[in-house]
């Protein structure tokens, strides 16, 4: 009878220990799940930052390209302007010679 009474007293203790053990395992599992979620979110965040850096670098490169194109266009426009000025001077010179020749023929 003593043995069966002892089983009764041990049984709630074991039951309580197994509940505590189960809760501890559940908490560990929950912590691991939370860690995985955090790692996943951190990985996604890191990927987004890397993507933004690539986009920024592409935009910087594109901006440099556009800036260089503008500089080239300004240079070409300056050359065109100088050419037009020279052509105007040449035309004026030809007109003056033509007038001199025309005056001689009169």
ChimeraX attribute file (.defattr): number of C-alpha atoms within 10 A of each C-alpha:
attribute: neighborCount
match mode: 1-to-1
recipient: residues
	/A:1	6
	/A:2	7
	/A:3	8
	/A:4	9
	/A:5	10
	/A:6	10
	/A:7	13
	/A:8	11
	/A:9	11
	/A:10	12
	/A:11	12
	/A:12	11
	/A:13	12
	/A:14	12
	/A:15	11
	/A:16	12
	/A:17	12
	/A:18	12
	/A:19	12
	/A:20	12
	/A:21	12
	/A:22	12
	/A:23	12
	/A:24	12
	/A:25	12
	/A:26	12
	/A:27	12
	/A:28	12
	/A:29	12
	/A:30	12
	/A:31	12
	/A:32	12
	/A:33	12
	/A:34	12
	/A:35	12
	/A:36	12
	/A:37	12
	/A:38	12
	/A:39	12
	/A:40	12
	/A:41	12
	/A:42	12
	/A:43	12
	/A:44	12
	/A:45	12
	/A:46	12
	/A:47	12
	/A:48	12
	/A:49	12
	/A:50	12
	/A:51	12
	/A:52	12
	/A:53	12
	/A:54	12
	/A:55	12
	/A:56	12
	/A:57	12
	/A:58	12
	/A:59	12
	/A:60	12
	/A:61	12
	/A:62	12
	/A:63	12
	/A:64	12
	/A:65	12
	/A:66	12
	/A:67	12
	/A:68	12
	/A:69	12
	/A:70	12
	/A:71	12
	/A:72	12
	/A:73	12
	/A:74	12
	/A:75	12
	/A:76	12
	/A:77	12
	/A:78	12
	/A:79	12
	/A:80	12
	/A:81	12
	/A:82	12
	/A:83	12
	/A:84	12
	/A:85	12
	/A:86	12
	/A:87	12
	/A:88	12
	/A:89	12
	/A:90	12
	/A:91	12
	/A:92	12
	/A:93	12
	/A:94	12
	/A:95	12
	/A:96	12
	/A:97	12
	/A:98	12
	/A:99	12
	/A:100	11
	/A:101	11
	/A:102	10
	/A:103	9
	/A:104	8
	/A:105	7
	/A:106	5
